[in-house]
Amino acid sequence: MNITDIIRTRYTSKAYDASRGLTDEQREQLLELLRLSPSSVNSQPWHFFAVESAEAKARILPAFGEANAAKVQNAAMVVVFTTHTEMSEEHLNTLLSQEQQDGRFNSDDAKAGQDAGRRYFVNLNSHSVEQQRNWMARQAYLSLGFLLFGAAAIGLDATPIEGFTPQLMDEILNLPALGLQSVVVAAIGHRSEQDFNARLPKSRLERGKVITLL
């Protein structure tokens, strides 16, 4: 795979072809990509809502403004990225148990070390509720970047969307009862012929203005 070809040709889609959905293989790859996304100290402080049906899209549509409504309606999949409202003891224990089940520890000391190291960084970012939530939100954005690149790698278009009302999205999906809050959204699918952005050249600052080699 030549990643340069992918990053030079991918772009943020502005319009989707509602007649084209995802193949089973594409759907499976996207869901696994989300599940396997990287996060600080493997904290995985998230839950992803993968919205495909017209009924489910209509349900979340009121949380979006006019500028993004058509993208939500016409995209093959809309992913709502949510994070936990707190890094709970239950979640920390679940992570450790899964890591043990997946064979990441060759001794009790290794397991204890992983637990202690993760808790250290969680505590480092938990001097306030707001700080902890901001830290968890940054993990969601890591996953968003992973998704944007991964979608392009399998021939799909994508759009990151911050233009929605989180409080309304939380209410629609009953997130407070689940201990979750919405952070960001991504639309994924196949671009429409009316997508003006597809016809425009990519524009980025020159390498020397954004990268310093030391």
N, C-alpha and C positions, 0 to 999 in steps of 0.2 A: 504494500500500500504506500503510495506517495502522498504524504500528508500535505505537502506544498500545493499539490493540485486541488486537494479538498478545500484548504483554507483560502485559496485564490478564487474559487468558484462559488463557495457558500456565501449567503447573504441573509439578511433579515427579510423574510417574505411579508409582503403587505396585502396579499390577496390569495385565497386558496380556491382550489377546484373542488367543490362539494361533491362531485360525482365520483371522486377517486378516494377510496379508503385505504387501509393498511392491509397488507397480506398477513397471514398468520405468522410467517417468519419475521416480518418487520416488527409486528407487535411484540413477539417474544423477545426479540433483540432489544427493543426499547425498554421493556419492563426489566430485563436482566441488567441493562445498563444503569437504570435507576437504582436497582437493588445493590449493585456492586460499586456504586459511586464512592469516591474517597471522602474521608472526613477526618478532622483532627482527632488523634488518638483513637481512631475507629469508633467515635462517639455515636455516629448514626442517629442524630437527634430528630429524625424526620418521619413523615408518613406522606406518601404520594397518592393523590387521587387522579387516576387515569380515566378521563371522561371521553367516551366515544359515541354513545347513543344520542339521538336527537332529543330524547326526553331529558337526559341528564344535562345536555348542553343548555336546553331551555331553562332548566332549573337554576343553573349558575349564571345565566345571562344577565339578570338584574344587577349583578355586582360589577358589570363592565359599562364603561361609557360608550358613546356612539362610535368613537374612533376604533374601538377594538371588537365591537359586537359582531361584525361580519366575519372577522377572523375566527372567533369562537364558534360561530354557527357552521362555518364551511370547512374548518380544519378537520383532518381525519381523527386526531386525538388532541385533547387539551389536558395538560398536566398541571394540577394545582399542587404546588410545593408547600407543605406545612411542616412546622416544627413543634416540638413539645413546649408547653408553657413553662416547664421546669425540668431540670435534669434530675430525675427522681432516683431514689435508692433502688427501686424496682428495676428501672431501666439499666442502671449500672450493673446490677446483678445478672440481668438477662444477657447483656453483652458478654460478660465474663463466662457465663454458662455456654453461650453459643461458641465462643472462641475455644473453650475446652472441648466441646463436642466436635469442632472442626479440626482438632488435633494440633492446635497452635502451642501447646505447652508440653514440654518433656519432663517437667517436674513441678512439684507444688511451689517451689521457690519462683519458678518462671511465672506461674499463674499469679502468685502474690505480687510479684514485681510489676506485672502488667496492670493489675488492679490499682496498685499504689501510684504508678505513673499516670494512669488516666485520671484518677481522682485528683492528683496534684494539678494537672492542667485544667480540669473542670473547676476546681476551687480558685485557681488563678484568674479565671474569667467569671467568677460568681460573687464579686464584692457587692453586687446589687442585682435585683431581679432583672432590671433593664440591661445590665452588662451581660448577664448570662443569656438572655434572649437574643441580644445582638450577636453574641458569639455563635449561638446555634443557627441564627439566620445566615451567617457567613458560610456555614457548612452547607446549607441549602443552595447557596449560590455556587459553591464548588460543584454540586450535583447538576445545577443548571448548565454550567459550562461544559460539563461532561456530556450532557444530553444534546446540546447544540452541535458539538463536534460529531458525536456519534450518529445523530440523525443525518448529517451531511455525508458521513462515511457510507451510509447505506442508501444513498440516493433520495433522501427526503429533505424537505424544506422546513424551517422552524422560525419561530418568532418569540423572543422573550417579552413578557408583558408585565409591566408594573402598573399599568393604567387600569386599576380596578380598586374597589373599595373593600379593604380587608375586613372591616367590621361586618359588612353585609355578607361577604363570602363566608366568614366564620359562622354567621347566623344560619345561612342557607344550608351549610354542611354540618351544622350542629357541632362545631369544633370545640367549643368550651366544655361540653359534656365529655368529650374525648381527651381533654387535656392537650389540645392542639391549637395552633393559630396559623393562618395563612400568611405566606411570605412573598411569593412570586408565582407567576403562571407562565407556561410555555405552550404555544400552539404548534402542532406538527402535522405535516401532510404534504400535498403536492401543489405547487404554485399554480395560480390561474394565469391564463394568457393576458389578463388585465392587470397583472402585477407589474406596476411601472418600475419598481426597484430592480427587477430582473434585467431590465434593459439598460440600466445605468452602470457605468464603470465603477469598480471598487475604489474607494478613496481612503487612504490612511496617511498619516504623517510619515515622512522619510525615516528610515531606520536610524540614522544618526541623531535624530531628534528625540527618539524614545528609548534607545538602547545604548548603554555605555559598556564597552568591553574593557575589563580590567586585567 
